[in-house]
């Protein structure tokens, strides 16, 4: 690369901005044609993708990447097939662009409504998984956006190979190759340029570890769609069906540990604690979950570690669970709103009024009644796919699918009306 990083990123931004105009005009048929062509190109390039991925894996082992990161980095036949299948699934999703809603006549005779439109240029910064390159490109393409993708340096060869398939498919469908661009420099300065490029990038979506997201949140001059932590709670109410409560609490913690929608703190009403905690402790113990409890929890489960104040604010992403007893729904909601990350929280109760209060008063992007927090996922919500989860309060909140990659503008239909 002969250009310096600043010039290079500016060039990518200019190309993306120009391509975004063409993308905003593309109809559903053209976009779907591109997605299918990309899927076919990925299938045809499977051996090339594995060969390029092998270079990344070799470099990763040499640099000391742990087994978990190497596993996330690896591309095999199953994962490559998954990438192409994911793109074909996006084809089947409804196209949100151009959707008109809320049309209504005003006394003046004009008709006012809203039309869904692309955001423009989306910058996505992510780590490790090369399949994100295809997933993100597909969602941005279907929602009519251009995108600049900056993957981690550990996956540079894999991401460039996937990018070639994407651009091949775009050209085959008659769309600009620059509609999807992968940053080809591993210089970390590229991230700084990307998140401050207000003239070229409309929104940034970071996907990765906490340090990456914190850096982007602190330094970005472009709006960011993000979530920082997944400190999720399940509250077992004194009016809970205890069989439901046990099943939900076990699933929310143990279905998968290293995910943002796994429960990290269990809140239990003290009126049912002695009935529910021993069985939960047994099941958690069978699955190797380390329990940390408040003083009252320790009186019922005597062989667990004491929970510190820090535990209530920790996203473990591991088989570790903090447990606290509370005296009321109000105390449970106060704990969640103070210590939670506004991601996902669930109440287990048969009391309709309490369920309604929990839904209304807990300030999180997903709030549930009698269901595991593990359902906080774009696929489970029927979005088909997601680019990430947002815990912010503007624009997109919760799992971000195709609609979250769009905005709305007002449209006005008249027949010669003038303002009096």
TORDO-981699 format. One record per residue (C-alpha): residue number from 1; residue in three letters; x, y, z. Coordinates in steps of 0.5 Angstrom, whole numbers, padded with zeros to 4 digits. Example, Ala and Ser with C-alpha at 12.3 -4.5 7.8 and 13.67 -1.06 7.14 Angstrom:
<rs>
<n: 1	res: Ala	px: 0025	py: -0009	pz: 0016>
<n: 2	res: Ser	px: 0027	py: -0002	pz: 0014>
</rs>
This chain:
<rs>
<n: 1	res: Unk	px: 0000	py: 0000	pz: 0000>
<n: 2	res: Unk	px: 0003	py: 0006	pz: -0002>
<n: 3	res: Unk	px: -0002	py: 0011	pz: 0000>
<n: 4	res: Unk	px: -0001	py: 0013	pz: 0008>
<n: 5	res: Unk	px: -0007	py: 0011	pz: 0012>
<n: 6	res: Unk	px: -0011	py: 0018	pz: 0012>
<n: 7	res: Unk	px: -0011	py: 0018	pz: 0005>
<n: 8	res: Unk	px: -0013	py: 0011	pz: 0004>
<n: 9	res: Unk	px: -0019	py: 0012	pz: 0009>
<n: 10	res: Unk	px: -0021	py: 0018	pz: 0006>
<n: 11	res: Unk	px: -0021	py: 0015	pz: -0001>
<n: 12	res: Unk	px: -0025	py: 0009	pz: 0002>
<n: 13	res: Unk	px: -0030	py: 0014	pz: 0005>
<n: 14	res: Unk	px: -0031	py: 0018	pz: -0002>
<n: 15	res: Unk	px: -0032	py: 0011	pz: -0006>
<n: 16	res: Unk	px: -0037	py: 0009	pz: -0001>
<n: 17	res: Unk	px: -0041	py: 0016	pz: -0001>
<n: 18	res: Unk	px: -0041	py: 0015	pz: -0008>
<n: 19	res: Unk	px: -0043	py: 0008	pz: -0008>
<n: 20	res: Unk	px: -0049	py: 0009	pz: -0003>
<n: 21	res: Unk	px: -0052	py: 0014	pz: -0008>
<n: 22	res: Unk	px: -0053	py: 0008	pz: -0013>
<n: 23	res: Unk	px: -0055	py: 0003	pz: -0007>
<n: 24	res: Unk	px: -0060	py: 0008	pz: -0005>
<n: 25	res: Unk	px: -0063	py: 0007	pz: -0012>
<n: 26	res: Unk	px: -0063	py: -0001	pz: -0012>
<n: 27	res: Unk	px: -0069	py: -0004	pz: -0012>
<n: 28	res: Unk	px: -0070	py: -0011	pz: -0009>
<n: 29	res: Unk	px: -0069	py: -0015	pz: -0015>
<n: 30	res: Unk	px: -0062	py: -0012	pz: -0016>
<n: 31	res: Unk	px: -0060	py: -0013	pz: -0009>
<n: 32	res: Unk	px: -0063	py: -0020	pz: -0008>
<n: 33	res: Unk	px: -0059	py: -0022	pz: -0015>
<n: 34	res: Unk	px: -0052	py: -0019	pz: -0012>
<n: 35	res: Unk	px: -0053	py: -0023	pz: -0005>
<n: 36	res: Unk	px: -0055	py: -0029	pz: -0009>
<n: 37	res: Unk	px: -0048	py: -0028	pz: -0013>
<n: 38	res: Unk	px: -0044	py: -0027	pz: -0007>
<n: 39	res: Unk	px: -0047	py: -0033	pz: -0004>
<n: 40	res: Unk	px: -0045	py: -0037	pz: -0010>
<n: 41	res: Unk	px: -0038	py: -0034	pz: -0011>
<n: 42	res: Unk	px: -0037	py: -0036	pz: -0003>
<n: 43	res: Unk	px: -0039	py: -0043	pz: -0005>
<n: 44	res: Unk	px: -0034	py: -0043	pz: -0011>
<n: 45	res: Unk	px: -0028	py: -0040	pz: -0007>
<n: 46	res: Unk	px: -0029	py: -0045	pz: -0001>
<n: 47	res: Unk	px: -0021	py: -0048	pz: -0003>
<n: 48	res: Unk	px: -0019	py: -0041	pz: -0003>
<n: 49	res: Unk	px: -0022	py: -0038	pz: 0003>
<n: 50	res: Unk	px: -0019	py: -0044	pz: 0007>
<n: 51	res: Unk	px: -0012	py: -0043	pz: 0004>
<n: 52	res: Unk	px: -0012	py: -0036	pz: 0006>
<n: 53	res: Unk	px: -0015	py: -0037	pz: 0013>
<n: 54	res: Unk	px: -0010	py: -0042	pz: 0014>
<n: 55	res: Unk	px: -0005	py: -0036	pz: 0013>
<n: 56	res: Unk	px: -0008	py: -0033	pz: 0019>
<n: 57	res: Unk	px: -0009	py: -0039	pz: 0023>
<n: 58	res: Unk	px: -0001	py: -0040	pz: 0022>
<n: 59	res: Unk	px: 0000	py: -0033	pz: 0024>
<n: 60	res: Unk	px: -0005	py: -0033	pz: 0030>
<n: 61	res: Unk	px: -0001	py: -0039	pz: 0033>
<n: 62	res: Unk	px: 0006	py: -0036	pz: 0032>
<n: 63	res: Unk	px: 0003	py: -0030	pz: 0036>
<n: 64	res: Unk	px: 0000	py: -0034	pz: 0041>
<n: 65	res: Unk	px: -0007	py: -0033	pz: 0040>
<n: 66	res: Unk	px: -0011	py: -0038	pz: 0045>
<n: 67	res: Unk	px: -0015	py: -0044	pz: 0043>
<n: 68	res: Unk	px: -0022	py: -0040	pz: 0044>
<n: 69	res: Unk	px: -0019	py: -0034	pz: 0039>
<n: 70	res: Unk	px: -0016	py: -0039	pz: 0034>
<n: 71	res: Unk	px: -0023	py: -0043	pz: 0034>
<n: 72	res: Unk	px: -0027	py: -0036	pz: 0032>
<n: 73	res: Unk	px: -0022	py: -0035	pz: 0027>
<n: 74	res: Unk	px: -0022	py: -0041	pz: 0023>
<n: 75	res: Unk	px: -0026	py: -0043	pz: 0017>
<n: 76	res: Unk	px: -0028	py: -0050	pz: 0015>
<n: 77	res: Unk	px: -0033	py: -0053	pz: 0010>
<n: 78	res: Unk	px: -0039	py: -0052	pz: 0015>
<n: 79	res: Unk	px: -0037	py: -0045	pz: 0017>
<n: 80	res: Unk	px: -0036	py: -0043	pz: 0009>
<n: 81	res: Unk	px: -0043	py: -0046	pz: 0007>
<n: 82	res: Unk	px: -0046	py: -0042	pz: 0013>
<n: 83	res: Unk	px: -0044	py: -0036	pz: 0010>
<n: 84	res: Unk	px: -0047	py: -0037	pz: 0004>
<n: 85	res: Unk	px: -0053	py: -0040	pz: 0007>
<n: 86	res: Unk	px: -0054	py: -0034	pz: 0011>
<n: 87	res: Unk	px: -0054	py: -0029	pz: 0005>
<n: 88	res: Unk	px: -0059	py: -0033	pz: 0002>
<n: 89	res: Unk	px: -0063	py: -0033	pz: 0008>
<n: 90	res: Unk	px: -0063	py: -0025	pz: 0008>
<n: 91	res: Unk	px: -0065	py: -0025	pz: 0001>
<n: 92	res: Unk	px: -0072	py: -0028	pz: 0004>
<n: 93	res: Unk	px: -0073	py: -0023	pz: 0008>
<n: 94	res: Unk	px: -0077	py: -0017	pz: 0007>
<n: 95	res: Unk	px: -0074	py: -0011	pz: 0004>
<n: 96	res: Unk	px: -0075	py: -0005	pz: 0009>
<n: 97	res: Unk	px: -0073	py: 0001	pz: 0004>
<n: 98	res: Unk	px: -0079	py: 0005	pz: 0001>
<n: 99	res: Unk	px: -0084	py: 0002	pz: 0006>
<n: 100	res: Unk	px: -0089	py: 0008	pz: 0007>
<n: 101	res: Unk	px: -0093	py: 0008	pz: 0014>
<n: 102	res: Unk	px: -0097	py: 0012	pz: 0018>
<n: 103	res: Unk	px: -0100	py: 0016	pz: 0012>
<n: 104	res: Unk	px: -0106	py: 0021	pz: 0015>
<n: 105	res: Unk	px: -0110	py: 0027	pz: 0012>
<n: 106	res: Unk	px: -0109	py: 0034	pz: 0015>
<n: 107	res: Unk	px: -0114	py: 0039	pz: 0016>
<n: 108	res: Unk	px: -0111	py: 0043	pz: 0010>
<n: 109	res: Unk	px: -0112	py: 0037	pz: 0005>
<n: 110	res: Unk	px: -0104	py: 0035	pz: 0005>
<n: 111	res: Unk	px: -0103	py: 0027	pz: 0007>
<n: 112	res: Unk	px: -0097	py: 0026	pz: 0011>
<n: 113	res: Unk	px: -0093	py: 0019	pz: 0013>
<n: 114	res: Unk	px: -0086	py: 0016	pz: 0013>
<n: 115	res: Unk	px: -0082	py: 0013	pz: 0009>
<n: 116	res: Unk	px: -0076	py: 0008	pz: 0011>
<n: 117	res: Unk	px: -0069	py: 0010	pz: 0008>
<n: 118	res: Unk	px: -0062	py: 0007	pz: 0008>
<n: 119	res: Unk	px: -0057	py: 0010	pz: 0013>
<n: 120	res: Unk	px: -0052	py: 0012	pz: 0008>
<n: 121	res: Unk	px: -0045	py: 0009	pz: 0009>
<n: 122	res: Unk	px: -0044	py: 0004	pz: 0015>
<n: 123	res: Unk	px: -0037	py: 0003	pz: 0018>
<n: 124	res: Unk	px: -0037	py: -0004	pz: 0022>
<n: 125	res: Unk	px: -0031	py: -0005	pz: 0026>
<n: 126	res: Unk	px: -0030	py: -0012	pz: 0029>
<n: 127	res: Unk	px: -0025	py: -0018	pz: 0031>
<n: 128	res: Unk	px: -0023	py: -0025	pz: 0029>
<n: 129	res: Unk	px: -0029	py: -0028	pz: 0026>
<n: 130	res: Unk	px: -0029	py: -0028	pz: 0018>
<n: 131	res: Unk	px: -0036	py: -0030	pz: 0017>
<n: 132	res: Unk	px: -0038	py: -0023	pz: 0020>
<n: 133	res: Unk	px: -0035	py: -0020	pz: 0014>
<n: 134	res: Unk	px: -0040	py: -0024	pz: 0009>
<n: 135	res: Unk	px: -0046	py: -0023	pz: 0015>
<n: 136	res: Unk	px: -0045	py: -0015	pz: 0015>
<n: 137	res: Unk	px: -0044	py: -0014	pz: 0008>
<n: 138	res: Unk	px: -0051	py: -0018	pz: 0007>
<n: 139	res: Unk	px: -0055	py: -0014	pz: 0012>
<n: 140	res: Unk	px: -0052	py: -0007	pz: 0009>
<n: 141	res: Unk	px: -0053	py: -0009	pz: 0002>
<n: 142	res: Unk	px: -0060	py: -0011	pz: 0003>
<n: 143	res: Unk	px: -0062	py: -0005	pz: 0007>
<n: 144	res: Unk	px: -0059	py: -0001	pz: 0001>
<n: 145	res: Unk	px: -0053	py: 0002	pz: 0005>
<n: 146	res: Unk	px: -0046	py: 0002	pz: 0003>
<n: 147	res: Unk	px: -0041	py: -0001	pz: 0008>
<n: 148	res: Unk	px: -0033	py: 0000	pz: 0010>
<n: 149	res: Unk	px: -0031	py: -0006	pz: 0014>
<n: 150	res: Unk	px: -0025	py: -0006	pz: 0018>
<n: 151	res: Unk	px: -0024	py: -0013	pz: 0021>
<n: 152	res: Unk	px: -0018	py: -0015	pz: 0026>
<n: 153	res: Unk	px: -0011	py: -0016	pz: 0024>
<n: 154	res: Unk	px: -0011	py: -0023	pz: 0026>
<n: 155	res: Unk	px: -0016	py: -0024	pz: 0020>
<n: 156	res: Unk	px: -0014	py: -0020	pz: 0015>
<n: 157	res: Unk	px: -0012	py: -0025	pz: 0009>
<n: 158	res: Unk	px: -0019	py: -0029	pz: 0011>
<n: 159	res: Unk	px: -0023	py: -0022	pz: 0010>
<n: 160	res: Unk	px: -0019	py: -0020	pz: 0004>
<n: 161	res: Unk	px: -0021	py: -0027	pz: 0001>
<n: 162	res: Unk	px: -0029	py: -0026	pz: 0003>
<n: 163	res: Unk	px: -0029	py: -0019	pz: 0000>
<n: 164	res: Unk	px: -0026	py: -0021	pz: -0007>
<n: 165	res: Unk	px: -0033	py: -0026	pz: -0007>
<n: 166	res: Unk	px: -0037	py: -0020	pz: -0005>
<n: 167	res: Unk	px: -0035	py: -0015	pz: -0010>
<n: 168	res: Unk	px: -0035	py: -0020	pz: -0015>
<n: 169	res: Unk	px: -0042	py: -0021	pz: -0014>
<n: 170	res: Unk	px: -0044	py: -0014	pz: -0013>
<n: 171	res: Unk	px: -0041	py: -0013	pz: -0020>
<n: 172	res: Unk	px: -0045	py: -0019	pz: -0023>
<n: 173	res: Unk	px: -0051	py: -0016	pz: -0021>
<n: 174	res: Unk	px: -0049	py: -0009	pz: -0024>
<n: 175	res: Unk	px: -0048	py: -0005	pz: -0017>
<n: 176	res: Unk	px: -0041	py: -0002	pz: -0015>
<n: 177	res: Unk	px: -0036	py: -0006	pz: -0013>
<n: 178	res: Unk	px: -0034	py: 0000	pz: -0008>
<n: 179	res: Unk	px: -0041	py: -0001	pz: -0004>
<n: 180	res: Unk	px: -0037	py: -0006	pz: 0000>
<n: 181	res: Unk	px: -0030	py: -0005	pz: 0002>
<n: 182	res: Unk	px: -0026	py: -0008	pz: 0007>
<n: 183	res: Unk	px: -0020	py: -0004	pz: 0010>
<n: 184	res: Unk	px: -0014	py: -0008	pz: 0007>
<n: 185	res: Unk	px: -0009	py: -0004	pz: 0012>
<n: 186	res: Unk	px: -0008	py: -0007	pz: 0019>
<n: 187	res: Unk	px: -0005	py: 0000	pz: 0022>
<n: 188	res: Unk	px: -0009	py: 0001	pz: 0028>
<n: 189	res: Unk	px: -0009	py: 0008	pz: 0026>
<n: 190	res: Unk	px: -0015	py: 0006	pz: 0020>
<n: 191	res: Unk	px: -0020	py: 0006	pz: 0026>
<n: 192	res: Unk	px: -0018	py: 0013	pz: 0028>
<n: 193	res: Unk	px: -0019	py: 0015	pz: 0021>
<n: 194	res: Unk	px: -0026	py: 0011	pz: 0020>
<n: 195	res: Unk	px: -0029	py: 0013	pz: 0027>
<n: 196	res: Unk	px: -0028	py: 0021	pz: 0026>
<n: 197	res: Unk	px: -0030	py: 0021	pz: 0018>
<n: 198	res: Unk	px: -0036	py: 0025	pz: 0019>
<n: 199	res: Unk	px: -0036	py: 0027	pz: 0012>
<n: 200	res: Unk	px: -0036	py: 0020	pz: 0009>
<n: 201	res: Unk	px: -0039	py: 0015	pz: 0015>
<n: 202	res: Unk	px: -0046	py: 0016	pz: 0017>
<n: 203	res: Unk	px: -0046	py: 0011	pz: 0023>
<n: 204	res: Unk	px: -0041	py: 0006	pz: 0026>
<n: 205	res: Unk	px: -0042	py: -0001	pz: 0029>
<n: 206	res: Unk	px: -0037	py: -0004	pz: 0033>
<n: 207	res: Unk	px: -0037	py: -0011	pz: 0035>
<n: 208	res: Unk	px: -0032	py: -0014	pz: 0039>
<n: 209	res: Unk	px: -0029	py: -0014	pz: 0046>
<n: 210	res: Unk	px: -0030	py: -0009	pz: 0051>
<n: 211	res: Unk	px: -0024	py: -0005	pz: 0050>
<n: 212	res: Unk	px: -0025	py: -0004	pz: 0043>
<n: 213	res: Unk	px: -0032	py: -0001	pz: 0044>
<n: 214	res: Unk	px: -0030	py: 0003	pz: 0050>
<n: 215	res: Unk	px: -0025	py: 0006	pz: 0045>
<n: 216	res: Unk	px: -0030	py: 0007	pz: 0039>
<n: 217	res: Unk	px: -0035	py: 0010	pz: 0044>
<n: 218	res: Unk	px: -0030	py: 0015	pz: 0047>
<n: 219	res: Unk	px: -0026	py: 0017	pz: 0041>
<n: 220	res: Unk	px: -0032	py: 0017	pz: 0035>
<n: 221	res: Unk	px: -0034	py: 0023	pz: 0032>
<n: 222	res: Unk	px: -0039	py: 0019	pz: 0028>
<n: 223	res: Unk	px: -0046	py: 0016	pz: 0031>
<n: 224	res: Unk	px: -0045	py: 0009	pz: 0034>
<n: 225	res: Unk	px: -0049	py: 0004	pz: 0035>
<n: 226	res: Unk	px: -0047	py: -0001	pz: 0041>
<n: 227	res: Unk	px: -0047	py: -0004	pz: 0047>
<n: 228	res: Unk	px: -0042	py: -0005	pz: 0052>
<n: 229	res: Unk	px: -0044	py: -0010	pz: 0057>
<n: 230	res: Unk	px: -0049	py: -0015	pz: 0058>
<n: 231	res: Unk	px: -0050	py: -0016	pz: 0065>
<n: 232	res: Unk	px: -0057	py: -0019	pz: 0065>
<n: 233	res: Unk	px: -0062	py: -0021	pz: 0070>
<n: 234	res: Unk	px: -0067	py: -0026	pz: 0072>
<n: 235	res: Unk	px: -0072	py: -0024	pz: 0078>
<n: 236	res: Unk	px: -0076	py: -0030	pz: 0081>
<n: 237	res: Unk	px: -0082	py: -0027	pz: 0084>
<n: 238	res: Unk	px: -0085	py: -0029	pz: 0090>
<n: 239	res: Unk	px: -0091	py: -0031	pz: 0085>
<n: 240	res: Unk	px: -0087	py: -0035	pz: 0081>
<n: 241	res: Unk	px: -0089	py: -0042	pz: 0078>
<n: 242	res: Unk	px: -0082	py: -0045	pz: 0081>
<n: 243	res: Unk	px: -0082	py: -0050	pz: 0076>
<n: 244	res: Unk	px: -0082	py: -0045	pz: 0071>
<n: 245	res: Unk	px: -0077	py: -0041	pz: 0075>
<n: 246	res: Unk	px: -0072	py: -0046	pz: 0076>
<n: 247	res: Unk	px: -0072	py: -0048	pz: 0068>
<n: 248	res: Unk	px: -0071	py: -0041	pz: 0066>
<n: 249	res: Unk	px: -0066	py: -0039	pz: 0071>
<n: 250	res: Unk	px: -0062	py: -0045	pz: 0069>
<n: 251	res: Unk	px: -0062	py: -0044	pz: 0062>
<n: 252	res: Unk	px: -0061	py: -0037	pz: 0062>
<n: 253	res: Unk	px: -0054	py: -0038	pz: 0065>
<n: 254	res: Unk	px: -0052	py: -0045	pz: 0062>
<n: 255	res: Unk	px: -0054	py: -0045	pz: 0055>
<n: 256	res: Unk	px: -0048	py: -0041	pz: 0053>
<n: 257	res: Unk	px: -0043	py: -0038	pz: 0058>
<n: 258	res: Unk	px: -0039	py: -0033	pz: 0053>
<n: 259	res: Unk	px: -0045	py: -0029	pz: 0050>
<n: 260	res: Unk	px: -0048	py: -0022	pz: 0052>
<n: 261	res: Unk	px: -0055	py: -0025	pz: 0053>
<n: 262	res: Unk	px: -0053	py: -0030	pz: 0059>
<n: 263	res: Unk	px: -0056	py: -0028	pz: 0066>
<n: 264	res: Unk	px: -0050	py: -0026	pz: 0070>
<n: 265	res: Unk	px: -0054	py: -0024	pz: 0076>
<n: 266	res: Unk	px: -0060	py: -0028	pz: 0079>
<n: 267	res: Unk	px: -0065	py: -0024	pz: 0084>
<n: 268	res: Unk	px: -0069	py: -0028	pz: 0088>
<n: 269	res: Unk	px: -0075	py: -0026	pz: 0093>
<n: 270	res: Unk	px: -0073	py: -0028	pz: 0100>
<n: 271	res: Unk	px: -0081	py: -0031	pz: 0101>
<n: 272	res: Unk	px: -0079	py: -0037	pz: 0096>
<n: 273	res: Unk	px: -0071	py: -0037	pz: 0097>
<n: 274	res: Unk	px: -0071	py: -0043	pz: 0101>
<n: 275	res: Unk	px: -0076	py: -0047	pz: 0096>
<n: 276	res: Unk	px: -0072	py: -0045	pz: 0090>
<n: 277	res: Unk	px: -0065	py: -0044	pz: 0091>
<n: 278	res: Unk	px: -0063	py: -0051	pz: 0094>
<n: 279	res: Unk	px: -0065	py: -0054	pz: 0087>
<n: 280	res: Unk	px: -0062	py: -0049	pz: 0083>
<n: 281	res: Unk	px: -0055	py: -0050	pz: 0087>
<n: 282	res: Unk	px: -0055	py: -0057	pz: 0085>
<n: 283	res: Unk	px: -0057	py: -0056	pz: 0078>
<n: 284	res: Unk	px: -0051	py: -0051	pz: 0077>
<n: 285	res: Unk	px: -0047	py: -0055	pz: 0081>
<n: 286	res: Unk	px: -0048	py: -0061	pz: 0076>
<n: 287	res: Unk	px: -0046	py: -0056	pz: 0071>
<n: 288	res: Unk	px: -0040	py: -0053	pz: 0074>
<n: 289	res: Unk	px: -0042	py: -0046	pz: 0075>
<n: 290	res: Unk	px: -0039	py: -0042	pz: 0081>
<n: 291	res: Unk	px: -0044	py: -0039	pz: 0085>
<n: 292	res: Unk	px: -0043	py: -0032	pz: 0089>
<n: 293	res: Unk	px: -0048	py: -0030	pz: 0094>
<n: 294	res: Unk	px: -0050	py: -0024	pz: 0098>
<n: 295	res: Unk	px: -0050	py: -0025	pz: 0106>
<n: 296	res: Unk	px: -0058	py: -0028	pz: 0106>
<n: 297	res: Unk	px: -0056	py: -0033	pz: 0100>
<n: 298	res: Unk	px: -0050	py: -0036	pz: 0104>
<n: 299	res: Unk	px: -0055	py: -0038	pz: 0110>
<n: 300	res: Unk	px: -0059	py: -0042	pz: 0105>
<n: 301	res: Unk	px: -0053	py: -0044	pz: 0100>
<n: 302	res: Unk	px: -0048	py: -0045	pz: 0105>
<n: 303	res: Unk	px: -0042	py: -0047	pz: 0101>
<n: 304	res: Unk	px: -0042	py: -0041	pz: 0096>
<n: 305	res: Unk	px: -0037	py: -0036	pz: 0096>
<n: 306	res: Unk	px: -0039	py: -0029	pz: 0098>
<n: 307	res: Unk	px: -0041	py: -0024	pz: 0093>
<n: 308	res: Unk	px: -0038	py: -0017	pz: 0093>
<n: 309	res: Unk	px: -0040	py: -0010	pz: 0091>
<n: 310	res: Unk	px: -0036	py: -0011	pz: 0084>
<n: 311	res: Unk	px: -0040	py: -0018	pz: 0083>
<n: 312	res: Unk	px: -0046	py: -0014	pz: 0081>
<n: 313	res: Unk	px: -0043	py: -0010	pz: 0076>
<n: 314	res: Unk	px: -0039	py: -0016	pz: 0073>
<n: 315	res: Unk	px: -0040	py: -0019	pz: 0066>
<n: 316	res: Unk	px: -0037	py: -0026	pz: 0067>
<n: 317	res: Unk	px: -0038	py: -0029	pz: 0060>
<n: 318	res: Unk	px: -0036	py: -0035	pz: 0064>
<n: 319	res: Unk	px: -0039	py: -0041	pz: 0069>
<n: 320	res: Unk	px: -0040	py: -0036	pz: 0074>
<n: 321	res: Unk	px: -0046	py: -0033	pz: 0077>
<n: 322	res: Unk	px: -0048	py: -0028	pz: 0083>
<n: 323	res: Unk	px: -0054	py: -0029	pz: 0087>
<n: 324	res: Unk	px: -0058	py: -0024	pz: 0091>
<n: 325	res: Unk	px: -0064	py: -0024	pz: 0095>
<n: 326	res: Unk	px: -0069	py: -0018	pz: 0095>
<n: 327	res: Unk	px: -0075	py: -0017	pz: 0099>
<n: 328	res: Unk	px: -0080	py: -0014	pz: 0093>
<n: 329	res: Unk	px: -0081	py: -0013	pz: 0086>
<n: 330	res: Unk	px: -0079	py: -0005	pz: 0087>
<n: 331	res: Unk	px: -0072	py: -0008	pz: 0090>
<n: 332	res: Unk	px: -0071	py: -0012	pz: 0085>
<n: 333	res: Unk	px: -0072	py: -0007	pz: 0079>
<n: 334	res: Unk	px: -0068	py: -0002	pz: 0083>
<n: 335	res: Unk	px: -0062	py: -0007	pz: 0083>
<n: 336	res: Unk	px: -0063	py: -0008	pz: 0076>
<n: 337	res: Unk	px: -0063	py: -0001	pz: 0074>
<n: 338	res: Unk	px: -0057	py: 0001	pz: 0078>
<n: 339	res: Unk	px: -0053	py: -0005	pz: 0076>
<n: 340	res: Unk	px: -0055	py: -0007	pz: 0070>
<n: 341	res: Unk	px: -0053	py: -0005	pz: 0063>
<n: 342	res: Unk	px: -0060	py: -0004	pz: 0060>
<n: 343	res: Unk	px: -0059	py: -0010	pz: 0055>
<n: 344	res: Unk	px: -0064	py: -0016	pz: 0057>
<n: 345	res: Unk	px: -0068	py: -0017	pz: 0064>
<n: 346	res: Unk	px: -0073	py: -0022	pz: 0066>
<n: 347	res: Unk	px: -0078	py: -0023	pz: 0071>
<n: 348	res: Unk	px: -0081	py: -0030	pz: 0073>
<n: 349	res: Unk	px: -0088	py: -0029	pz: 0076>
<n: 350	res: Unk	px: -0095	py: -0031	pz: 0075>
<n: 351	res: Unk	px: -0098	py: -0024	pz: 0078>
<n: 352	res: Unk	px: -0100	py: -0020	pz: 0072>
<n: 353	res: Unk	px: -0100	py: -0013	pz: 0075>
<n: 354	res: Unk	px: -0092	py: -0015	pz: 0077>
<n: 355	res: Unk	px: -0091	py: -0017	pz: 0070>
<n: 356	res: Unk	px: -0094	py: -0010	pz: 0067>
<n: 357	res: Unk	px: -0090	py: -0006	pz: 0072>
<n: 358	res: Unk	px: -0083	py: -0010	pz: 0070>
<n: 359	res: Unk	px: -0084	py: -0009	pz: 0063>
<n: 360	res: Unk	px: -0086	py: -0001	pz: 0064>
<n: 361	res: Unk	px: -0081	py: 0000	pz: 0069>
<n: 362	res: Unk	px: -0074	py: -0004	pz: 0068>
<n: 363	res: Unk	px: -0070	py: 0001	pz: 0063>
<n: 364	res: Unk	px: -0067	py: -0004	pz: 0058>
<n: 365	res: Unk	px: -0067	py: -0006	pz: 0051>
<n: 366	res: Unk	px: -0071	py: -0012	pz: 0052>
<n: 367	res: Unk	px: -0075	py: -0014	pz: 0058>
<n: 368	res: Unk	px: -0078	py: -0021	pz: 0059>
<n: 369	res: Unk	px: -0084	py: -0024	pz: 0063>
<n: 370	res: Unk	px: -0083	py: -0032	pz: 0064>
<n: 371	res: Unk	px: -0078	py: -0033	pz: 0059>
<n: 372	res: Unk	px: -0070	py: -0034	pz: 0058>
<n: 373	res: Unk	px: -0066	py: -0028	pz: 0057>
<n: 374	res: Unk	px: -0062	py: -0032	pz: 0052>
<n: 375	res: Unk	px: -0068	py: -0031	pz: 0047>
<n: 376	res: Unk	px: -0065	py: -0023	pz: 0046>
<n: 377	res: Unk	px: -0063	py: -0025	pz: 0039>
<n: 378	res: Unk	px: -0064	py: -0022	pz: 0032>
<n: 379	res: Unk	px: -0066	py: -0029	pz: 0029>
<n: 380	res: Unk	px: -0070	py: -0031	pz: 0035>
<n: 381	res: Unk	px: -0074	py: -0024	pz: 0035>
<n: 382	res: Unk	px: -0076	py: -0026	pz: 0027>
<n: 383	res: Unk	px: -0071	py: -0021	pz: 0025>
<n: 384	res: Unk	px: -0067	py: -0026	pz: 0020>
<n: 385	res: Unk	px: -0060	py: -0024	pz: 0022>
<n: 386	res: Unk	px: -0057	py: -0018	pz: 0026>
<n: 387	res: Unk	px: -0051	py: -0014	pz: 0026>
<n: 388	res: Unk	px: -0051	py: -0013	pz: 0033>
<n: 389	res: Unk	px: -0055	py: -0011	pz: 0040>
<n: 390	res: Unk	px: -0056	py: -0004	pz: 0042>
<n: 391	res: Unk	px: -0057	py: -0001	pz: 0049>
<n: 392	res: Unk	px: -0057	py: 0006	pz: 0047>
<n: 393	res: Unk	px: -0064	py: 0010	pz: 0047>
<n: 394	res: Unk	px: -0064	py: 0013	pz: 0040>
<n: 395	res: Unk	px: -0066	py: 0010	pz: 0033>
<n: 396	res: Unk	px: -0064	py: 0003	pz: 0034>
<n: 397	res: Unk	px: -0065	py: -0001	pz: 0041>
<n: 398	res: Unk	px: -0064	py: -0008	pz: 0042>
<n: 399	res: Unk	px: -0062	py: -0013	pz: 0036>
<n: 400	res: Unk	px: -0061	py: -0009	pz: 0030>
<n: 401	res: Unk	px: -0063	py: -0012	pz: 0024>
<n: 402	res: Unk	px: -0065	py: -0010	pz: 0017>
<n: 403	res: Unk	px: -0070	py: -0004	pz: 0020>
<n: 404	res: Unk	px: -0064	py: -0002	pz: 0025>
<n: 405	res: Unk	px: -0060	py: 0000	pz: 0019>
<n: 406	res: Unk	px: -0065	py: 0004	pz: 0016>
<n: 407	res: Unk	px: -0068	py: 0011	pz: 0018>
<n: 408	res: Unk	px: -0075	py: 0014	pz: 0016>
<n: 409	res: Unk	px: -0076	py: 0021	pz: 0013>
<n: 410	res: Unk	px: -0083	py: 0025	pz: 0013>
<n: 411	res: Unk	px: -0086	py: 0025	pz: 0006>
<n: 412	res: Unk	px: -0092	py: 0030	pz: 0004>
<n: 413	res: Unk	px: -0097	py: 0029	pz: -0001>
<n: 414	res: Unk	px: -0101	py: 0035	pz: -0004>
<n: 415	res: Unk	px: -0105	py: 0037	pz: -0009>
<n: 416	res: Unk	px: -0103	py: 0044	pz: -0010>
<n: 417	res: Unk	px: -0104	py: 0046	pz: -0003>
<n: 418	res: Unk	px: -0101	py: 0053	pz: 0000>
<n: 419	res: Unk	px: -0100	py: 0055	pz: 0007>
<n: 420	res: Unk	px: -0105	py: 0060	pz: 0009>
</rs>
